[in-house]
Amino acid sequence: MPSTDPSKLSWKHRKAIGAANQEKRALAEQLLDEAETALNEALQDIHDQTGVALRVLIANMRTRRARHGKPVRQVNAANVARSWVAAQARERNEKFSIVDASVHQRTAAVLAEWENNAEAWQLAEARHIEQREKKRVALRIDYKQRESDTIRTADSFQEQAAAFSSRTGGHACGFIVRGDIKDTAKPTFYGDELSRRYFVEVLKTDPVTFAQNFEAFCTSGGARGLAESTAKRMCALKSYIRFTLSERLQLITNDPARTMSYKQFGRDIEDRYRITLQGWPLPSLKNPSEVSNIAELDKIRAALDDGACFFRQMTTIEIQQRAVVREQELTLAKEKRTAAAEQREASKAISAKRSLPVHNEDRPLNMASTSHARKRLKLADTAAARNVDHLPAVLTPAGPAMLQRAPLVDLTNTVTFTPGMVGFPLELINAQI
């Protein structure tokens, strides 16, 4: 709305007000320049002390300023419960999967408990809000800053190596490689020309190639080092678990020759000694050699050391339950044996049926498949050798080698020769032609 003050309606007063405003703006710009200079110096000091990039500090400061005065976002009870369940799983060194059915059950149980306990809900809500704020305002060092730090460090090492060589006449060389696969900085060699020639002429390799191999060794956790240490630890845990179980089983059974049976534990241990294993941390009893997860092996070892997993005498109810299970196992095994025997008999019957010769009127019988046919062939060969003149041969356009069906006359046994039958000497056929 326009001003109605008479003193501000004249041009003289307006010019005075404009001049005063210009002086205020000039003073504000001067103060802002001084504040910006001081802020840049403070940010540079923070960067020198912490190593965090300036752009990361500025972005964090803008985020804090943008969120100033805004209302706190409401908390989702289901998210708080899942976070609580995940924290408890981490404390017990258990695997947490949000799609697991047990996680949903525990989350529902926690929510039901908080409905009746307002104090527990308030503590969980405050903890969740605190963690959420930490995640929002935490300084994040991205891969670009890691790369710049790696390059800056490599340049600094090169400068120091050159200064060392020029001042003392000595030689220094080395490598700068990344320690994380998210860092995209390239492996770098620093040193003088004589150091580079040493790698090429003596070690027969390029310094950059050597640096790349060193980087692969470092980013993989020492290649063999970490893998071998993990494998050795798993082998040691498996051996310890097997030895501990066998030793305790021998003590409770008073049988020094007794060894632990895992697949047939019910038949070999429970049925024979009336002893069971209580507190086994895995869902099913299995040989430690079949456990490939080091976390599960640690869980078994902890249960054995703490006394949570131990052998004990079975109760009367457990013995009765085991007898029922044993009867079911025997019935199932008998059914499997019967089915296997029936399958074997059926296979034998099919094989015997397939081995019988099949005679087809349109197709001559394969005489070489039976002993009777072989005797007839031998008799026919002998008769043909004695009565060559009585052998009629019928020629075909294909040549003398193609003989059609032709009967023998006045032989001991009347035999009909068919194409493909053995016993015709080639000279006899040519003589007949």
Buried (B, 14 or more C-beta within 10 A) or exposed (E): EEEEEEEEEEEEEEEEEEEEEEEEEEEEEEEEEEEEEEEEEEBEEEBEEEEBBEEBBEEBEEEEEEEEEEEEEEBEBEEBBBBBBBEEBEEEEEEBEEEEEEBEEBBEEBBEEBEEEEEEBEEBBEBBBEEBEEEEEEEEEEBEBBBEBBBEBBEEBBEEBBEBBEEEEEBBBBBBBBEEEEBEBBBBBBBBEEBBEBBEEEEEEEBBEBBBBBBEBBBEEEEEEEEEEEEEEBEEBBEBBBEBBBEBBBEBBEEEEBEBBBEEBBBBBBBEBBBBBEEBBBEEEBBBEEBEEEEBBBBBBEBBEEEEBBBEEBEEEBBEEBEEEBEEEEEEEEEEEEEEEEEEEEEEEEEEEEEEEEEEEEEBBEBEEEEEBEEBBEBBBEBBEEBEEEBEBEBEEEEEEEBEEEEBEEBEEEBEBEEEBEBBEEEBBEEBE
